[in-house]
Amino acid sequence: TNKTSHTSVEALKATITKEWDNMSEDFIKTSCASVRTRIEAIIRNNGGHIE
């Protein structure tokens, strides 16, 4: 969701950096590891919606 309205690119960059810094290393690793599984599910579903 977009919690904050950004008035400049610099403000957006600052928010992205802050949120990135707040993510745990485990969350990032888990998210990255799940990409392959999700892509394979999309391919099996011929590009359609997956849960």
Backbone bond lengths (Angstrom), bond angles and torsions (degrees), N, CA, C in turn:
res aa  C-N    CA-C-N  psi(-1)  N-CA   C-N-CA  omega(-1)  CA-C   N-CA-C  phi
1 T - - - 1.455 - - 1.519 109.27 -
2 N 1.290 115.59 159.36 1.453 120.89 178.83 1.521 107.88 -102.01
3 K 1.316 115.92 92.91 1.464 121.06 -176.55 1.520 112.36 -74.55
4 T 1.331 116.08 -26.42 1.456 120.53 -172.27 1.520 110.38 -127.14
5 S 1.315 116.34 137.26 1.452 120.94 172.41 1.525 107.49 -84.96
6 H 1.318 116.40 126.44 1.461 120.62 -177.61 1.521 109.53 -101.49
7 T 1.310 115.21 128.60 1.463 119.97 -176.96 1.515 112.83 -91.53
8 S 1.343 116.92 -6.88 1.462 120.17 178.97 1.525 109.61 -155.69
9 V 1.305 115.25 165.14 1.459 120.71 176.82 1.524 109.53 -63.72
10 E 1.308 117.41 -38.24 1.469 120.97 179.76 1.529 111.21 -62.72
11 A 1.327 117.12 -40.14 1.467 120.55 177.81 1.527 110.33 -64.41
12 L 1.321 116.94 -40.73 1.461 121.30 177.57 1.527 110.55 -63.31
13 K 1.331 116.67 -45.45 1.471 121.07 178.47 1.522 111.11 -59.56
14 A 1.319 116.94 -41.70 1.466 120.91 179.94 1.529 110.84 -62.84
15 T 1.323 117.00 -41.46 1.466 120.73 179.08 1.522 110.93 -66.54
16 I 1.323 116.92 -43.21 1.467 120.46 178.57 1.523 110.44 -60.64
17 T 1.326 117.12 -45.42 1.462 121.47 179.49 1.520 111.12 -61.71
18 K 1.322 116.78 -43.20 1.469 120.90 179.71 1.525 110.87 -62.39
19 E 1.331 116.90 -46.71 1.462 120.71 -179.43 1.523 111.21 -65.77
20 W 1.326 117.70 -39.62 1.467 121.31 177.48 1.524 109.99 -60.69
21 D 1.318 116.32 -45.36 1.467 120.86 -179.51 1.527 112.28 -63.62
22 N 1.331 117.32 -26.76 1.466 121.66 -179.66 1.531 113.51 -82.24
23 M 1.343 117.55 -12.40 1.465 120.51 179.88 1.525 110.08 -78.65
24 S 1.324 115.25 137.34 1.464 118.93 178.17 1.526 109.78 -74.45
25 E 1.314 115.26 154.08 1.462 120.57 178.15 1.528 110.39 -62.02
26 D 1.322 117.16 -37.85 1.468 120.84 178.44 1.528 111.65 -62.47
27 F 1.337 116.85 -41.60 1.464 120.75 178.53 1.525 110.26 -61.39
28 I 1.320 117.11 -44.50 1.464 121.46 -179.25 1.527 110.27 -64.24
29 K 1.331 117.27 -45.35 1.469 120.95 179.61 1.524 111.17 -61.83
30 T 1.326 116.86 -44.65 1.466 121.39 -179.71 1.527 110.87 -63.69
31 S 1.319 116.54 -42.65 1.466 120.89 179.87 1.523 111.11 -63.61
32 C 1.318 116.53 -44.58 1.466 120.58 179.30 1.522 111.27 -65.16
33 A 1.317 117.01 -40.41 1.462 121.20 -178.97 1.523 111.99 -65.89
34 S 1.323 118.04 -27.94 1.463 120.93 -176.93 1.527 113.11 -82.53
35 V 1.320 117.63 -9.74 1.466 120.24 -176.41 1.526 111.05 -60.39
36 R 1.328 117.69 -48.06 1.470 120.55 -178.16 1.526 111.12 -58.46
37 T 1.321 117.17 -45.30 1.463 121.43 -179.70 1.525 110.87 -60.40
38 R 1.326 116.71 -43.26 1.467 120.15 -179.28 1.527 111.45 -67.46
39 I 1.337 117.01 -40.20 1.467 120.08 178.68 1.525 110.40 -64.08
40 E 1.331 116.94 -42.81 1.465 120.14 178.14 1.530 111.19 -61.67
41 A 1.323 117.61 -38.23 1.469 121.11 177.77 1.525 110.83 -65.13
42 I 1.308 117.28 -39.66 1.471 121.28 178.07 1.524 110.00 -63.84
43 I 1.337 116.57 -43.00 1.465 120.46 178.86 1.525 110.26 -62.49
44 R 1.341 117.34 -45.41 1.472 120.82 178.37 1.528 111.52 -60.05
45 N 1.327 116.26 -29.12 1.465 121.53 -178.25 1.532 111.24 -95.82
46 N 1.320 116.13 18.43 1.475 122.09 178.65 1.522 112.63 52.89
47 G 1.314 116.10 38.34 1.461 120.61 176.99 1.515 114.36 84.39
48 G 1.321 116.84 1.18 1.462 120.53 -178.54 1.520 112.97 -79.80
49 H 1.302 115.09 -179.74 1.465 123.50 -178.14 1.522 110.92 -63.63
50 I 1.331 116.48 140.44 1.463 121.78 174.16 1.518 108.85 -125.23
51 E 1.306 115.56 158.50 1.471 120.61 177.31 1.495 109.84 -99.17
